[in-house]
């Protein structure tokens, strides 16, 4: 009955699709469930409740459709557009769903390699020569029990039919998991769901919508079947649902309110005041974070070079300045936000890794880390300085190239990581010291520091007036929580950001570009000796900030006041961390590496060591170096600190205590 109904359905509705699939050698066609439900509602209900048999009937019906090609015998019907009520949360899967057709939404966390699997094993009877075909439905190869001639066992396998399979593990997406551990389920992909194109779509980090049959996995322990089982989903249809910010539903009423807010002259202040209103002050930092949430515009140049649009921000602050609270709040504002702690984060956990698949086949599986899972969102990393150097170095590619490459075991892959990073770090010596460069105060490699567009210092400096305002703000927050209610509700702010990121790609105007150019050249003209006030990295960051400013207004072009806003934020960042108290000048290297004044002292020390080695031989006593350095105006503490740096960098070594020697 079902076969005849499907045959009639396919003949009327999918004749052309079947003809095209058969002539092009395709292995499947996409069937709209809504169309099936419209013409054959009973058949649609049966598909949902007894999918195993109904899918077999549908495949059998395709063989009978009048299509002049033998390849139609292999065409698989794949059903899409299931009703919303059949979209089940992964954590809600229960025994009652076993054998049912369901729709799941999730992000791929791990994925195995594509491997061949036996679908049908063909055996030969040694007595009568009969060919016995056995369909393989279990995890272990099954042989025929008996031949028609009466022989039992001892059959020889002479042939087999193979198809490709892949196991992926999906977990619930971030936006539906608030403070919960995301549910996870394994998904079985086979045949044309494992093509190279589908393999890319189902790699870790991708967001998928999967229609399939919930099945059980029998567990065997020491040859005995266990009563407890695991479940998995055998996929029938897979589609990518990871279109940037598409999961945020914006109604026509929302769109009207969004455009109204965009035209409000006070839109910037309203957005800034709606970001973490419970945290007092930090207006410049909140404005920078607001621009980060909207992001700049990514550019793909004709020579295939890609310039990122995502903005990275680093906060370095004294204890109790609100860094952690700010990071947690920001990660909750947007759908793809993710918060991790530096102490518990590893390179594998942040980027990607390869793990051994102990459950399905014993191969290797690619597992995505936080940067990949937060693709097209924001990643907030607290205690960034507490991560190991190896873990920090692993982030270099993700921060600048916006991808994660991995080559381990038999897996070579590149995963997308188009993510903005907001990181928080504590000073090495508990409190921030404005007299020292950033590199001397945080355990973060120089090369990684340079990847951040903006760096801010949160200082806890006693000030009677400010302390009184802060204490009053905290008290009022406790007594009257409504006083710190955001001007723009978080739900609407999320929609506003989503709308801007989806629909607004502002283009740079000549006026804005000239203003940025003028600022860049003015800062470069402050060059004195070896001190450099700004580099091209900051110039690129300025452009991203300027584009983000235009996005907030939903403007299709970047104007000069957007450039002015970006310049003010960049100037504030540079002055906070780039002012060299020793020379009284702005030195950008203080924010990313060794300051110009330090470089000068290092050269003097290396010259002193060279001179002493020639004069008294190798190795040179530290006392002699300190005395000679003092004669050239370098303080004892500075000399000792710079010698430690030179030793760490491998420029000198200590053959014995208090003696040093150059490494050439």
Buried (B, 14 or more C-beta within 10 A) or exposed (E): EBBEBBBBBBBEBBEEBBBEBBEEEBBBBBBEBEBBBEEBEEBBEBBBEBBEEBBEBBBEBBEBBEBEBEBBEBBBBBBBBBEEEBEBBBBEBEEEBEBBBBBBBBBBBBBBBBBEBBBEBBBBBEEEEBEBEBEBEEEEEEEBEEBEEEBEEEBEBEEBEEBBBBBBBBBBBBBBBEEEEBBBBBBBBBBBBBEEEBBEBBBBBBBBBBBBBBBEEEEEEEEEEEEEEEBBBBBBBBBEBBEBBEBBEBEEEBEEBBEEBBEEEEBBEBBBBBBBBBBBBBEBBBBBBBBBBBBBBBEEEEEEEEBBBBBBBBBBBBEEBBBBBBBBBBBBBBBBBBBBBBEEBBBBBBBBBBEEBEBBBEBBBBBBBBBBBBBBBBBBBBBBBBBEEEBBBBBBBBBBEBBBBBEEBEBEBBBBBBBBBBBBBBBBEEBBEEEBBBBBBBBBBEBBBBBBBBBBBBBEEEEEEEEEEEEEBEEEBEEEEEEBEBEBEBEBBBBBBBBBBBBBBBEBBEEBBEBBEEBBEEBEEBBBEBBBBBBEBBBBBBBBBBBBBBBBBBBEEBBBBBBBBBBBBBBBBBEBBBBBEBBEBBBBBBBBBBBBBBBBBBEBBBEBBEBBBEEEEEBBEBEBBBBBBEEEEBEEEBBBBBBEBBBEEEBBEEEEEEBBBBEE
